[in-house]
Amino acid sequence: IGKTDNELFDETSSQKNREIDREILTSQTIRTFEKSRTLGGVTRHLSTIKFVYQPDEGKPRGVVGISRDITLLKQAEQQRLELEREKERIKIMANFMQDVA
């Protein structure tokens, strides 16, 4: 809170964020997206929503961005996919064993 993109991110990421903000201001739309960031060797997955801050339906004052850390959700989804693949492999092996028997 209270920091600019330049204080939080590298120049390339900051520039990309400013471009997205300009697009949101111009189009007056809401954008939701997911990003992965690695800081200090730790990768975090973030879900972000950005929208125009326009108090009292007046002149737009800027863009508001809210990010949530969804790393645990992403990890759980990856584990679920791995379990589904393992389940499928076991099913194939069981069917093969029945055919051989």
BAPATI-672798 format. One line per 5 residues: number of its first residue (from 0); for each residue x, y, z of C-alpha. Coordinates in pm, 1 decimal. Layout:
// BAPATI-672798
NUM	X:Y:Z ~ ...
//
This chain:
// BAPATI-672798
0	0.0:0.0:0.0 ~ 132.2:340.0:-90.8 ~ 409.7:217.2:-321.1 ~ 451.9:268.3:-691.9 ~ 512.7:-12.3:-939.7
5	873.2:109.9:-974.8 ~ 928.1:50.5:-603.0 ~ 788.0:-302.7:-620.7 ~ 886.7:-439.8:-961.6 ~ 1159.7:-428.0:-1223.5
10	1138.6:-169.9:-1505.2 ~ 991.0:-413.3:-1761.0 ~ 711.1:-523.9:-1526.9 ~ 645.0:-165.8:-1418.1 ~ 611.9:-53.6:-1781.5
15	372.2:-340.1:-1858.6 ~ 161.9:-252.0:-1552.3 ~ 141.1:113.2:-1662.1 ~ 27.7:5.5:-2010.0 ~ -245.7:-211.8:-1857.9
20	-352.7:75.8:-1630.8 ~ -374.3:316.7:-1927.5 ~ -583.5:64.0:-2120.2 ~ -820.6:23.3:-1823.3 ~ -854.3:401.9:-1781.9
25	-920.7:450.4:-2153.5 ~ -1168.9:165.0:-2191.9 ~ -1330.2:207.2:-1848.8 ~ -1327.1:-171.5:-1807.5 ~ -1249.6:-417.5:-1531.4
30	-964.2:-662.5:-1590.5 ~ -885.2:-978.9:-1402.2 ~ -568.2:-1175.9:-1460.7 ~ -324.2:-1415.3:-1299.9 ~ 51.3:-1371.7:-1276.5
35	340.2:-1561.5:-1126.3 ~ 619.9:-1373.2:-953.3 ~ 945.2:-1507.4:-814.4 ~ 1103.2:-1307.7:-534.9 ~ 1393.7:-1438.5:-332.1
40	1370.0:-1776.3:-502.9 ~ 1004.9:-1824.7:-402.0 ~ 737.7:-1828.8:-672.2 ~ 398.8:-1687.5:-582.1 ~ 83.9:-1697.2:-794.0
45	-137.2:-1389.3:-779.4 ~ -489.7:-1321.5:-897.8 ~ -540.9:-951.4:-966.7 ~ -843.6:-739.2:-1047.2 ~ -800.1:-381.3:-1172.9
50	-1068.5:-119.8:-1223.9 ~ -1112.6:254.2:-1259.2 ~ -1147.7:456.6:-939.2 ~ -1422.6:703.6:-1018.8 ~ -1583.6:843.4:-702.7
55	-1939.6:965.4:-731.3 ~ -1942.9:881.8:-1105.0 ~ -1720.6:1182.9:-1159.7 ~ -1387.5:1214.9:-1332.2 ~ -1168.2:899.9:-1313.8
60	-902.7:943.2:-1044.3 ~ -689.1:640.2:-1123.5 ~ -680.1:263.5:-1131.4 ~ -729.7:39.4:-829.8 ~ -561.2:-298.7:-825.6
65	-628.6:-574.2:-574.4 ~ -415.7:-888.4:-574.0 ~ -468.2:-1213.0:-385.4 ~ -203.7:-1478.2:-328.5 ~ -346.5:-1795.8:-484.3
70	-28.8:-2003.0:-452.7 ~ -188.2:-2266.8:-228.0 ~ -485.6:-2292.9:-462.9 ~ -252.7:-2345.9:-760.7 ~ -54.7:-2609.6:-568.5
75	-373.7:-2793.7:-472.0 ~ -491.1:-2785.6:-835.2 ~ -155.8:-2927.5:-949.5 ~ -182.3:-3206.8:-691.6 ~ -537.8:-3283.1:-804.0
80	-423.8:-3311.4:-1166.8 ~ -137.0:-3540.7:-1068.6 ~ -376.6:-3763.3:-872.1 ~ -615.0:-3775.5:-1169.1 ~ -328.4:-3884.0:-1397.7
85	-219.4:-4149.2:-1147.1 ~ -578.6:-4273.0:-1116.0 ~ -598.3:-4304.6:-1494.9 ~ -267.8:-4498.3:-1507.4 ~ -391.0:-4739.0:-1239.5
90	-719.2:-4787.0:-1425.2 ~ -531.9:-4868.7:-1747.1 ~ -306.2:-5114.7:-1563.6 ~ -605.9:-5281.1:-1393.6 ~ -782.6:-5319.5:-1728.6
95	-465.0:-5464.5:-1881.5 ~ -427.6:-5712.7:-1593.2 ~ -790.1:-5825.3:-1640.5 ~ -732.5:-5875.4:-2012.9 ~ -416.3:-6081.2:-1946.2
100	-581.5:-6298.6:-1680.8
//
